[in-house]
């Protein structure tokens, strides 16, 4: 449009026509369609009308804290399973919608990158590009000369492995977006220990450099901000504000200042919040199930231990080759405890540590392939079966190769429940879980073990349950698809997985139990596994966790006593979970080495090797870390945002957008009115769309099927619809209902919502008039780049008794009751048209009153924006809200008492 040639005028809707008569139901459809159609809703939050998730009240607290800061610097440290991803996504969506941020980067581990991308797209409609080592070449291929991919793609999810190289790290630093979310932020800060090594220090340096820009928004996300390490906690706080790193947090002033930047809540804090219950399992039942090796398996264990001792002793000179042999025999022992299939694979593969150039590299490669280290730089390789061969074929003697082949063949001969007592125990436990109504996830350490377990469970449960295996051999998208295929039927199901699914993937919708087939040599990983089902959204009141261990293979007993049981006892005693102290690896290695060389239990080894003191120090440090974390959660509990303030904003949001519970009846009623056949289902309802008007059929998403299934809850399968305001099918129905109601040429068949109506009901004692109004506002929001003018919309039903000259205005409770009043007597058509015509003739006299009401709502809207920005001085200066008049009168409805009624 060329404003010099064409005149720009305010758009207004004509009044309803006397011929546009409907009933109370059609009036309700119009009101709901109008609310669902808002994308620039009134209220202090710009983004909530355009997202596909209705946040819980407690999830608005981090958003309110963020809006009170000019530059957002926030540490979101809520407990595992509460919904930190949603909380961080809400902040990102709001800052982008307001224009306070223009670009977004999420920094996370490679294993979680696709999960973050999917969450941003499905819940917040933020289309982010994956920046991984595997995608960089494709992304860079289309760049202009000297153009950064971070300039080309405004929203990105960047994996930590991408920034390992100096070139990519420098590019990310130089072109980083103005809003950064850091997932698992505790792994990106350095402390005084050696845990995490060089990569953790590099990530900390990068974040420190990013945080130096005073205008960059930074949201740190972690469930374990403290973990008992004060220096690491202080370094984390220093990213938010350098002064926080040295602030005296024992003083009230220091804690109050920190409280503006930290939100940390346990499940108990939000299980019931603002009279809203949040669904978590009430209990996690833990069981340990022991098995004894069959004679054949015990004989193989003895042979492997003999071989291991020979290997370690034959090169006991402190050389690189000796360390390589140590890690190789440890890999062999661990895979043999896992499964015959994993042991056979290990005996035929070359050890990763065999490529080491020095002792440090040999230990680093060995730990990465055998131990479950806390700092997972190589999460995607966490389930790869390690090798045991320390040399190429040319470097081994024929007798040694023959011996290894014989051991591999012996292992393969033990496959199956007849000779593998561990597998037989698993089959029994899985059958028991299924019988009790639990669908379990079976976690294995190695790919070969998972595939072996999957094959034999499928044979054992042919008529009982469906089985699927998910390992790191599948790309993340295929893992999700395999899980979806498994859980999309009504059949009982069992998922066999490696630790590629132990974090970042939400499985609570379809599974209620976890079986630890292999012990993790890091208790945090056990917690992560169980956290896949024990989290927000789990409908089962109780979840189960079953740990299977060998009571006579020595290794399992050592790991259970030194790590797993101790972790559980400390967590139970303190009520918090913290990572195992970094010295646990050295103690575990010493005990394992003694076990290999001496062949006695770990309690005796602690005495023989002088490790009892080290074991006691480990427990003391662990308990101290847990107590410190517990104290920090009390000390730094969220108190900045009072529940009353949250309640006020929740009420404003729901008043502007309508309640989520309105969507399903609206869509169902609209589709019925438009000619669709609707059938209820367990998940929602199915609608036959073939009989719908062509205009609506064409507006449905491409590929929509008939019947079209509508789901109440996520996830909705591809081509199905989800009953949320931003689902394309729901949007199409709401837009069609609204457009046909406002189209004077629409026929009654095409327009289920009507703009006028006359209703006789016993719920009124005198003539009552209701008006459906639409308000429009111009909102000026200040920013670092100058004020931004945005449009906001709102709607309201105003009702009064008597004549317009002397009206008695109804309060909100009376209006709600009026709108729910059923029609209880007929009104002849001619009489209804005469009554509505007379009411429409008087609308002009109401204009000044409605305009004044619009100004009042503009002042309320301004106050709400000021309220949520309390404390952000610059963000409040220049805030303006202007009402656009005249107000649009979209609906006029008369309610008359029943003749002879009350």
ZAPA-463530 format. One record per residue (C-alpha): residue in one letter; x negated, y, z. Coordinates in steps of 0.5 Angstrom, whole numbers, padded with zeros to 4 digits, always signed. Example, Ala and Ser with C-alpha at 12.3 -4.5 7.8 and 13.67 -1.06 7.14 Angstrom:
BEGIN
a-0025-0009+0016
s-0027-0002+0014
//
This chain:
BEGIN
x+0000+0000+0000
x-0003+0007-0002
x+0000+0012+0004
x-0001+0018-0001
x+0004+0015-0006
x+0009+0011-0001
x+0012+0014+0005
x+0011+0009+0011
x+0017+0009+0016
x+0019+0005+0022
x+0022-0002+0020
x+0029-0003+0024
x+0034-0009+0023
x+0041-0007+0022
x+0046-0009+0027
x+0050-0015+0026
x+0056-0016+0022
x+0063-0018+0025
x+0063-0024+0020
x+0056-0026+0023
x+0060-0030+0029
x+0058-0036+0033
x+0058-0039+0040
x+0054-0039+0046
x+0050-0044+0043
x+0048-0041+0037
x+0046-0034+0041
x+0042-0038+0045
x+0038-0041+0039
x+0037-0034+0037
x+0034-0032+0043
x+0029-0038+0044
x+0027-0037+0036
x+0025-0030+0037
x+0021-0032+0043
x+0018-0038+0040
x+0016-0033+0034
x+0012-0028+0038
x+0005-0028+0037
x+0003-0021+0040
x+0007-0022+0046
x+0008-0017+0051
x+0005-0018+0058
x-0003-0017+0060
x-0005-0024+0056
x-0006-0023+0049
x-0007-0030+0047
x-0002-0034+0051
x+0003-0034+0045
x-0002-0037+0040
x-0005-0043+0044
x-0002-0050+0044
x-0003-0051+0051
x+0001-0049+0057
x-0004-0047+0063
x-0003-0049+0070
x-0002-0043+0074
x-0009-0045+0078
x-0012-0045+0071
x-0010-0038+0070
x-0015-0036+0076
x-0022-0036+0072
x-0018-0032+0067
x-0016-0027+0072
x-0023-0026+0075
x-0026-0025+0068
x-0021-0020+0066
x-0023-0016+0072
x-0030-0015+0069
x-0033-0011+0064
x-0038-0016+0061
x-0035-0023+0063
x-0041-0027+0067
x-0037-0033+0071
x-0039-0039+0074
x-0033-0044+0073
x-0035-0050+0078
x-0028-0053+0079
x-0028-0061+0081
x-0029-0066+0076
x-0022-0067+0072
x-0019-0061+0074
x-0019-0058+0067
x-0025-0053+0066
x-0025-0054+0059
x-0018-0051+0059
x-0020-0045+0063
x-0026-0044+0059
x-0022-0044+0053
x-0017-0039+0056
x-0022-0034+0057
x-0025-0035+0050
x-0018-0034+0047
x-0016-0028+0051
x-0023-0024+0050
x-0023-0026+0042
x-0015-0024+0042
x-0017-0017+0045
x-0023-0016+0041
x-0027-0016+0047
x-0031-0021+0044
x-0032-0022+0036
x-0036-0029+0036
x-0036-0035+0040
x-0042-0040+0041
x-0041-0046+0046
x-0047-0049+0048
x-0047-0057+0050
x-0050-0064+0049
x-0050-0067+0043
x-0045-0072+0045
x-0040-0067+0047
x-0040-0063+0041
x-0035-0066+0037
x-0030-0066+0043
x-0031-0059+0044
x-0030-0057+0037
x-0023-0061+0037
x-0021-0058+0044
x-0022-0051+0041
x-0018-0053+0035
x-0012-0057+0038
x-0011-0053+0044
x-0013-0046+0042
x-0013-0045+0035
x-0021-0043+0035
x-0024-0046+0029
x-0031-0047+0031
x-0037-0050+0026
x-0041-0056+0029
x-0049-0054+0029
x-0052-0060+0030
x-0059-0063+0028
x-0055-0067+0023
x-0051-0061+0020
x-0056-0056+0020
x-0058-0057+0012
x-0051-0057+0010
x-0049-0051+0013
x-0056-0047+0011
x-0055-0049+0004
x-0049-0044+0002
x-0053-0038+0006
x-0055-0032+0003
x-0062-0030+0003
x-0064-0028+0010
x-0057-0029+0012
x-0056-0033+0019
x-0051-0039+0020
x-0049-0035+0026
x-0047-0029+0022
x-0044-0034+0017
x-0040-0038+0022
x-0037-0033+0027
x-0035-0039+0032
x-0040-0045+0033
x-0041-0051+0038
x-0049-0051+0038
x-0052-0058+0041
x-0058-0058+0046
x-0062-0062+0041
x-0061-0056+0036
x-0065-0051+0040
x-0071-0056+0041
x-0075-0053+0035
x-0078-0046+0036
x-0075-0044+0029
x-0068-0046+0031
x-0068-0043+0038
x-0071-0036+0035
x-0065-0036+0030
x-0060-0038+0036
x-0063-0032+0040
x-0063-0027+0035
x-0056-0028+0032
x-0053-0031+0038
x-0045-0029+0039
x-0043-0024+0044
x-0039-0029+0048
x-0043-0036+0050
x-0040-0042+0054
x-0045-0046+0057
x-0042-0053+0059
x-0046-0058+0064
x-0050-0051+0066
x-0053-0054+0072
x-0058-0058+0066
x-0060-0052+0063
x-0063-0049+0069
x-0070-0050+0072
x-0072-0052+0079
x-0078-0053+0083
x-0077-0061+0082
x-0080-0064+0076
x-0073-0067+0074
x-0071-0065+0067
x-0078-0064+0064
x-0080-0059+0059
x-0073-0059+0055
x-0069-0056+0061
x-0074-0051+0062
x-0074-0049+0055
x-0066-0049+0056
x-0067-0044+0062
x-0071-0040+0058
x-0066-0039+0053
x-0061-0037+0057
x-0065-0032+0061
x-0066-0029+0054
x-0059-0029+0052
x-0057-0026+0059
x-0061-0020+0059
x-0056-0017+0054
x-0052-0013+0059
x-0046-0014+0054
x-0046-0021+0052
x-0040-0025+0056
x-0043-0031+0059
x-0039-0037+0062
x-0042-0043+0065
x-0039-0049+0066
x-0041-0055+0071
x-0038-0059+0077
x-0044-0059+0081
x-0047-0052+0081
x-0051-0053+0087
x-0053-0061+0088
x-0056-0059+0094
x-0062-0056+0090
x-0062-0048+0093
x-0067-0046+0088
x-0063-0049+0082
x-0057-0046+0085
x-0060-0039+0085
x-0063-0040+0078
x-0056-0041+0076
x-0053-0035+0079
x-0059-0031+0076
x-0056-0032+0069
x-0050-0028+0072
x-0053-0023+0075
x-0061-0022+0077
x-0059-0019+0084
x-0055-0026+0085
x-0061-0030+0085
x-0064-0026+0091
x-0058-0024+0095
x-0057-0026+0102
x-0051-0031+0102
x-0050-0032+0109
x-0048-0025+0110
x-0040-0023+0108
x-0042-0018+0103
x-0047-0022+0099
x-0041-0028+0099
x-0036-0023+0097
x-0040-0020+0091
x-0042-0028+0089
x-0034-0029+0089
x-0033-0024+0084
x-0037-0029+0079
x-0036-0036+0082
x-0029-0040+0082
x-0030-0047+0085
x-0024-0051+0088
x-0023-0058+0089
x-0017-0063+0087
x-0014-0062+0094
x-0014-0054+0093
x-0010-0054+0087
x-0006-0061+0087
x+0000-0056+0090
x-0001-0049+0088
x+0005-0044+0087
x+0010-0049+0088
x+0007-0053+0082
x+0005-0060+0083
x-0001-0062+0079
x-0002-0070+0077
x-0008-0073+0080
x-0008-0080+0082
x-0007-0081+0090
x-0012-0086+0090
x-0018-0090+0087
x-0019-0097+0089
x-0026-0100+0089
x-0028-0107+0089
x-0034-0111+0088
x-0034-0118+0085
x-0040-0122+0085
x-0042-0128+0081
x-0047-0133+0081
x-0052-0135+0075
x-0050-0142+0072
x-0056-0147+0073
x-0058-0146+0065
x-0058-0138+0066
x-0062-0139+0073
x-0067-0143+0069
x-0068-0138+0064
x-0069-0132+0069
x-0074-0136+0072
x-0078-0137+0065
x-0077-0129+0064
x-0080-0127+0071
x-0086-0132+0070
x-0087-0129+0063
x-0086-0122+0066
x-0091-0123+0071
x-0096-0126+0066
x-0095-0120+0062
x-0096-0114+0067
x-0102-0118+0071
x-0106-0119+0064
x-0107-0112+0063
x-0107-0109+0070
x-0112-0104+0068
x-0108-0097+0068
x-0109-0097+0061
x-0103-0095+0056
x-0102-0102+0054
x-0101-0104+0061
x-0096-0099+0062
x-0093-0101+0055
x-0092-0108+0058
x-0089-0106+0064
x-0084-0102+0061
x-0083-0108+0056
x-0082-0113+0061
x-0077-0109+0065
x-0073-0108+0059
x-0073-0115+0058
x-0070-0116+0065
x-0065-0111+0065
x-0062-0114+0058
x-0062-0121+0061
x-0058-0119+0067
x-0054-0115+0062
x-0052-0121+0057
x-0055-0127+0053
x-0054-0123+0047
x-0058-0116+0049
x-0064-0121+0052
x-0064-0124+0045
x-0064-0118+0041
x-0070-0115+0046
x-0074-0121+0045
x-0074-0119+0037
x-0075-0112+0038
x-0081-0107+0038
x-0081-0103+0045
x-0081-0096+0044
x-0086-0094+0049
x-0091-0098+0044
x-0092-0092+0040
x-0095-0088+0046
x-0101-0084+0045
x-0102-0084+0053
x-0100-0086+0059
x-0095-0080+0060
x-0092-0081+0054
x-0091-0089+0055
x-0088-0087+0062
x-0083-0082+0058
x-0081-0087+0053
x-0080-0093+0057
x-0076-0089+0062
x-0072-0086+0057
x-0070-0093+0054
x-0070-0097+0060
x-0068-0092+0066
x-0061-0088+0066
x-0064-0082+0067
x-0060-0076+0070
x-0062-0071+0065
x-0060-0074+0058
x-0063-0071+0053
x-0062-0077+0049
x-0055-0079+0050
x-0053-0081+0044
x-0059-0086+0044
x-0057-0088+0051
x-0054-0095+0049
x-0059-0097+0044
x-0062-0104+0046
x-0069-0103+0048
x-0075-0108+0045
x-0080-0112+0049
x-0085-0113+0044
x-0091-0109+0045
x-0095-0110+0039
x-0094-0112+0031
x-0093-0119+0029
x-0101-0118+0027
x-0103-0116+0034
x-0099-0122+0037
x-0102-0129+0038
x-0098-0135+0034
x-0097-0138+0041
x-0094-0132+0044
x-0089-0131+0038
x-0087-0138+0039
x-0086-0137+0046
x-0082-0131+0045
x-0078-0134+0040
x-0076-0140+0044
x-0074-0135+0050
x-0069-0131+0045
x-0066-0138+0042
x-0065-0140+0050
x-0062-0134+0051
x-0057-0134+0045
x-0055-0142+0047
x-0052-0139+0054
x-0047-0134+0050
x-0040-0136+0052
x-0036-0136+0059
x-0038-0144+0060
x-0045-0142+0061
x-0045-0134+0062
x-0042-0134+0069
x-0042-0126+0069
x-0037-0126+0062
x-0033-0131+0066
x-0032-0127+0072
x-0030-0121+0067
x-0025-0125+0063
x-0022-0127+0070
x-0022-0120+0073
x-0019-0117+0066
x-0013-0122+0066
x-0012-0120+0073
x-0012-0112+0072
x-0007-0113+0066
x-0003-0118+0070
x-0002-0112+0075
x-0001-0107+0070
x-0007-0104+0069
x-0010-0103+0062
x-0018-0103+0063
x-0024-0100+0060
x-0030-0105+0061
x-0037-0101+0061
x-0043-0104+0058
x-0050-0101+0058
x-0052-0104+0051
x-0049-0104+0044
x-0051-0112+0044
x-0047-0113+0050
x-0041-0109+0049
x-0040-0113+0042
x-0042-0119+0045
x-0036-0118+0051
x-0031-0115+0046
x-0032-0122+0042
x-0031-0126+0047
x-0025-0122+0051
x-0022-0122+0044
x-0022-0130+0044
x-0020-0130+0051
x-0014-0125+0051
x-0011-0127+0044
x-0004-0127+0046
x-0005-0122+0052
x-0008-0115+0050
x-0011-0112+0044
x-0019-0111+0044
x-0023-0105+0041
x-0031-0104+0042
x-0033-0097+0042
x-0041-0096+0042
x-0046-0091+0040
x-0046-0094+0033
x-0040-0090+0031
x-0040-0083+0030
x-0036-0079+0035
x-0030-0078+0030
x-0030-0086+0029
x-0030-0087+0036
x-0024-0083+0037
x-0020-0086+0031
x-0022-0093+0034
x-0019-0091+0041
x-0013-0088+0038
x-0011-0094+0033
x-0012-0099+0040
x-0007-0094+0044
x-0002-0093+0038
x+0002-0099+0039
x+0006-0102+0045
x+0001-0108+0046
x-0003-0108+0052
x-0010-0106+0051
x-0017-0107+0053
x-0023-0102+0051
x-0030-0105+0051
x-0035-0099+0051
x-0042-0096+0052
x-0044-0090+0056
x-0043-0086+0050
x-0036-0085+0052
x-0038-0084+0060
x-0037-0077+0059
x-0033-0072+0055
x-0028-0076+0053
x-0021-0076+0056
x-0018-0083+0057
x-0013-0082+0062
x-0007-0082+0058
x-0008-0090+0056
x-0012-0093+0061
x-0012-0094+0069
x-0018-0098+0071
x-0025-0098+0070
x-0030-0105+0070
x-0037-0104+0071
x-0040-0110+0067
x-0047-0107+0068
x-0049-0103+0073
x-0052-0096+0072
x-0058-0095+0074
x-0056-0088+0076
x-0050-0087+0080
x-0048-0081+0077
x-0046-0085+0071
x-0042-0089+0075
x-0038-0083+0077
x-0037-0081+0070
x-0035-0087+0068
x-0029-0087+0073
x-0028-0080+0071
x-0025-0082+0065
x-0019-0085+0068
x-0019-0081+0075
x-0017-0074+0072
x-0012-0069+0071
x-0006-0072+0067
x-0007-0079+0069
x+0000-0082+0071
x-0001-0088+0075
x-0001-0087+0082
x-0007-0091+0083
x-0013-0092+0079
x-0018-0098+0080
x-0026-0099+0079
x-0029-0106+0079
x-0036-0107+0080
x-0039-0114+0077
x-0046-0116+0080
x-0050-0122+0080
x-0052-0124+0087
x-0058-0128+0085
x-0061-0124+0080
x-0065-0120+0085
x-0064-0114+0080
x-0057-0112+0081
x-0058-0113+0089
x-0063-0108+0089
x-0059-0103+0085
x-0053-0104+0089
x-0056-0103+0095
x-0061-0097+0094
x-0057-0093+0089
x-0049-0095+0088
x-0047-0097+0095
x-0051-0091+0098
x-0048-0086+0093
x-0041-0089+0095
x-0042-0088+0102
x-0045-0081+0102
x-0039-0079+0098
x-0034-0082+0102
x-0037-0079+0108
x-0038-0072+0106
x-0032-0071+0101
x-0037-0069+0095
x-0041-0072+0090
x-0048-0070+0088
x-0053-0073+0083
x-0058-0078+0086
x-0065-0074+0088
x-0070-0074+0083
x-0075-0078+0087
x-0070-0084+0086
x-0073-0086+0080
x-0080-0087+0083
x-0078-0091+0089
x-0074-0095+0084
x-0080-0097+0079
x-0084-0099+0085
x-0079-0103+0088
x-0078-0106+0081
x-0085-0107+0080
x-0086-0111+0087
x-0080-0115+0085
x-0083-0117+0078
x-0090-0118+0082
x-0088-0122+0088
x-0081-0125+0087
x-0078-0123+0094
x-0072-0119+0096
x-0072-0111+0096
x-0072-0111+0103
x-0078-0115+0104
x-0081-0111+0099
x-0080-0104+0102
x-0084-0107+0108
x-0089-0111+0104
x-0091-0105+0100
x-0090-0099+0105
x-0084-0096+0102
x-0079-0096+0108
x-0081-0089+0109
x-0080-0087+0102
x-0073-0090+0102
x-0071-0087+0109
x-0073-0080+0106
x-0069-0081+0099
x-0063-0083+0104
x-0064-0076+0108
x-0065-0072+0102
x-0059-0075+0099
x-0055-0074+0105
x-0058-0067+0106
x-0056-0065+0099
x-0049-0067+0099
x-0048-0064+0106
x-0051-0057+0103
x-0046-0058+0097
x-0040-0059+0102
x-0042-0053+0106
x-0043-0049+0099
x-0036-0051+0097
x-0033-0048+0103
x-0038-0042+0104
x-0036-0040+0096
x-0029-0042+0096
x-0025-0038+0091
x-0022-0032+0095
x-0022-0026+0090
x-0015-0028+0087
x-0010-0028+0091
x-0004-0033+0090
x+0001-0028+0090
x-0003-0024+0084
x-0003-0031+0080
x+0005-0032+0081
x+0006-0025+0079
x+0002-0026+0072
x+0005-0033+0071
x+0012-0030+0072
x+0011-0024+0067
x+0008-0030+0062
x+0014-0034+0063
x+0019-0028+0062
x+0015-0026+0056
x+0014-0033+0052
x+0020-0037+0055
x+0019-0043+0059
x+0016-0049+0056
x+0022-0053+0058
x+0026-0049+0053
x+0022-0052+0046
x+0025-0059+0046
x+0032-0057+0047
x+0031-0052+0042
x+0028-0056+0037
x+0033-0062+0038
x+0039-0057+0037
x+0037-0053+0031
x+0035-0060+0027
x+0042-0063+0029
x+0045-0056+0027
x+0041-0056+0020
x+0044-0063+0019
x+0038-0068+0021
x+0039-0074+0025
x+0036-0074+0031
x+0034-0080+0035
x+0031-0080+0042
x+0024-0084+0043
x+0020-0085+0049
x+0015-0080+0047
x+0020-0075+0045
x+0025-0076+0039
x+0025-0077+0031
x+0028-0073+0026
x+0031-0075+0019
x+0028-0069+0015
x+0031-0071+0008
x+0038-0068+0010
x+0035-0061+0012
x+0036-0055+0007
x+0030-0055+0002
x+0028-0048+0005
x+0026-0052+0012
x+0023-0058+0008
x+0019-0054+0004
x+0016-0050+0011
x+0014-0056+0014
x+0007-0058+0014
x+0004-0062+0008
x+0005-0069+0009
x+0010-0069+0014
x+0014-0076+0014
x+0021-0077+0015
x+0023-0079+0020
x+0019-0074+0023
x+0017-0076+0030
x+0016-0070+0036
x+0012-0072+0042
x+0013-0068+0049
x+0005-0069+0051
x-0002-0069+0047
x-0004-0073+0043
x+0000-0073+0037
x-0002-0077+0032
x-0003-0074+0025
x+0003-0073+0021
x+0007-0072+0028
x+0009-0066+0031
x+0008-0064+0038
x+0013-0060+0042
x+0009-0054+0043
x+0010-0047+0041
x+0004-0047+0036
x+0005-0053+0033
x+0006-0052+0025
x+0013-0056+0025
x+0016-0053+0031
x+0014-0046+0028
x+0017-0048+0022
x+0024-0049+0025
x+0023-0043+0030
x+0022-0039+0024
x+0027-0042+0019
x+0032-0041+0025
x+0030-0033+0026
x+0030-0032+0019
x+0037-0035+0017
x+0040-0031+0023
x+0037-0024+0020
x+0039-0026+0013
x+0045-0023+0012
x+0046-0027+0006
x+0045-0034+0009
x+0051-0039+0010
x+0054-0042+0016
x+0051-0048+0014
x+0044-0045+0013
x+0044-0041+0020
x+0045-0045+0026
x+0043-0038+0030
x+0048-0033+0030
x+0048-0025+0032
x+0055-0024+0034
x+0060-0028+0038
x+0066-0028+0043
x+0066-0033+0049
x+0072-0034+0053
x+0070-0037+0060
x+0072-0037+0067
x+0065-0035+0069
x+0067-0028+0068
x+0073-0024+0071
x+0072-0018+0066
x+0070-0016+0060
x+0062-0017+0060
x+0058-0015+0054
x+0051-0018+0053
x+0046-0015+0048
x+0039-0019+0045
x+0034-0013+0045
x+0027-0013+0041
x+0022-0008+0044
x+0016-0006+0040
x+0010-0003+0043
x+0003+0000+0041
x-0002-0002+0046
x-0009+0002+0046
x-0015-0003+0049
x-0021+0001+0050
x-0028-0003+0048
x-0035-0002+0047
x-0034+0000+0040
x-0028+0004+0041
x-0021+0004+0043
x-0017-0002+0039
x-0009-0001+0037
x-0005-0007+0038
x+0002-0009+0037
x+0006-0012+0043
x+0013-0015+0042
x+0018-0017+0047
x+0025-0019+0048
x+0031-0018+0053
x+0038-0020+0054
x+0042-0014+0057
x+0049-0015+0060
x+0054-0010+0063
x+0061-0010+0065
x+0066-0005+0063
x+0066+0000+0058
x+0059+0003+0056
x+0061+0010+0058
x+0061+0007+0065
x+0057+0001+0065
x+0056-0004+0071
x+0049-0007+0069
x+0048-0014+0071
x+0042-0017+0075
x+0037-0022+0072
x+0041-0028+0076
x+0048-0026+0074
x+0045-0025+0066
x+0042-0032+0067
x+0049-0035+0069
x+0052-0031+0064
x+0048-0034+0058
x+0049-0041+0061
x+0057-0040+0061
x+0061-0045+0057
x+0066-0043+0052
x+0073-0046+0056
x+0078-0043+0051
x+0079-0041+0044
x+0079-0034+0041
x+0082-0033+0034
x+0078-0031+0028
x+0081-0025+0027
x+0081-0022+0034
x+0074-0024+0035
x+0072-0020+0029
x+0076-0014+0031
x+0073-0014+0038
x+0066-0015+0035
x+0067-0009+0031
x+0069-0005+0036
x+0063-0007+0040
x+0059-0005+0034
x+0062+0002+0033
x+0060+0003+0041
x+0052+0001+0040
x+0050+0008+0038
x+0053+0011+0045
x+0048+0006+0048
x+0042+0008+0044
x+0039+0013+0049
x+0040+0008+0055
x+0036+0003+0051
x+0031+0008+0049
x+0030+0009+0056
x+0029+0002+0058
x+0024+0001+0053
x+0020+0007+0056
x+0021+0003+0063
x+0018-0003+0060
x+0012+0000+0057
x+0010+0003+0063
x+0011-0004+0066
x+0007-0007+0061
x+0001-0001+0062
x+0001-0003+0070
x+0000-0010+0068
x-0006-0009+0064
x-0009-0004+0069
x-0007-0010+0075
x-0011-0015+0071
x-0017-0011+0070
x-0017-0008+0077
x-0025-0007+0078
x-0027-0007+0071
x-0027+0001+0071
x-0029+0002+0064
x-0024-0003+0061
x-0018+0001+0065
x-0020+0008+0062
x-0016+0009+0056
x-0011+0004+0057
x-0004+0007+0053
x+0002+0003+0052
x+0007+0007+0047
x+0014+0004+0046
x+0017+0004+0039
x+0024+0007+0038
x+0030+0006+0037
x+0030-0001+0040
x+0032-0007+0035
x+0039-0010+0037
x+0039-0017+0034
x+0045-0020+0038
x+0052-0017+0041
x+0056-0022+0045
x+0062-0021+0049
x+0065-0025+0054
x+0072-0025+0056
x+0076-0028+0062
x+0080-0034+0061
x+0088-0032+0060
x+0091-0034+0067
x+0084-0036+0069
x+0081-0034+0076
//
